[in-house]
Amino acid sequence: MEATLTPAKAFLDMDSTMAFLARYGRDIAGALKIWDPTAAGEPRTQPKLVLARENNQWGQAVDGFASTHII
């Protein structure tokens, strides 16, 4: 079972995007999308390639393998 961490459990102000990013931003780089819901055409998406570097070699991270880079 996957644990769910809510803002209350993380002791974050539920209305503070900056508090959320300060706490989790490093762990979710490239995965988080922030947009203005009133702007036409939002949100925009980009294709991403998830890579892992191990033993001086590059490989695509698949099946939940931990990634080291997102391009």
N, C-alpha and C positions, 0 to 999 in steps of 0.2 A: 504494500500500500504506500502510495506516495504522500509525503507530508505536505500540508498546505500551510504556508507562512503568511498570515494576514498582517496588515499594518499594525493592528492592535498587539499581536503577539511579538512583533518586531520592535515595539515601542516607538512607532513612527506616527507623525501627524498624518492622518488619512488625506488631508487636503494639500500636502506639501510634496510636490513633484521633486523638488530639489533634495528633500530629506531622503526620498526613495532612491534617487540617483546616487546620492552620497553613500548610501548603505549598500546598494546592489549594482551600481553602474559598472564597476570593474568586472563583475561576473557575467554581465549580460551584454557586453559590447557586441554590436552588430545584430543583436536579437531583439532589441527594444525599438519600437516605433512610437514616436510622439508626433501628433498632428493636430491641426486645428479642425475640429469637426464642422466648422461653419464654412471652411474654404472648399470651393468646388474642386472635384477631382482628388480629394484626399481620402484615404492615405495612398501614397505611391509605394510601390514595392520594387525591389531590385533583386535580381538573381544573385545568389551567394554560393561560393564554393568553400566547403569546410575542409581544412587540411590538418594533418598531424605531422609533426617532425619528430622522428625517433631514430637514434643511432646515425645521425647525419644524413638521413634520407627523408624524403617527403612522400606522403601518401594521403589519399582521400579518407577522411574519417567517416565511417559508415557503421550502421547498426549500434549506435550509442557509444562508439569509441570516443574517448575524450579528444577534443580538438585543441590545437595550439594556435591556429590562425584561421581567420575568416576573411576571404577575399570577395 
